[in-house]
Amino acid sequence: QKEVEQDPGPLSVPEGAIVSLNCTYSNSAFQYFMWYRQYSRKGPELLMYTYSSGNKEDGRFTAQVDKSSKYISLFIRDSQPSDSATYLCAMSAEGRGSNYKLTFGKGTLLTVNP
Amino acid sequence: GAGVSQTPSNKVTEKGKYVELRCDPISGHTALYWYRQSLGQGPEFLIYFQGTGAADDSGLPNDRFFAVRPEGSVSTLKIQRTERGDSAVYLCASSPGPDLVYGYTFGSGTRLTVV
């Protein structure tokens, strides 16, 4: 079992739909949770960053972390064609010497159709 | 520079050859990271530099892989005796410090193909 599991999709939705992406993990030491967006032939760019459990909202994006279930989610409201990309979850353990090292999921390929 | 620059963007090499991949981080960023992304997978950690020294090289797959950062800025990832399994996108990232609160900035990567 990999430390971070993410359904690779692909996921195809119509413009304006609410998108739900998620990851599960097995390492209870993970305390930092991130979502990255990666366009084709580009490097990942940070979308959302959450420390420990809880929700975080930024515009059309909401990140949720449930540490008791080892489950994280990213919701995209009013999805746009420009949101079409691969979405990667990433996690890291707490503490100096540990938290710089990211463990990524496989990524979910999302297509938003006009 | 404005972002993390990686050169070349694409590299095709023959099995058994030596390759060097270059990363130019954001000016002033002391922390630099190399990750490898195989087709259909998420990036995997290779090595972390703080300044000139490799603080953590635990992700390097074997001794054919080596990386340097002699002046604390530009870094070079070196792969000897390349194998077809080394084919992947090699991503470099930098940050102001080694803590995640600073955020990483990734480059666009070098796509290495070993034939």
Interface residues (C-beta under 8 A of the other chain):
Chain A: V4 Q6 P8 Y32 M34 R41 K42 G43 P44 E45 L46 Y49 L88 A90 S92 R96 G97 N99 Y100 K101 L102 T103 F104 G105 K106 G107
Chain B: V4 A31 Y33 Y35 G40 Q41 G42 P43 E44 F45 Y48 D56 G59 L91 A93 S95 P98 D99 L100 G103 Y104 F106 G107 S108 G109 R111
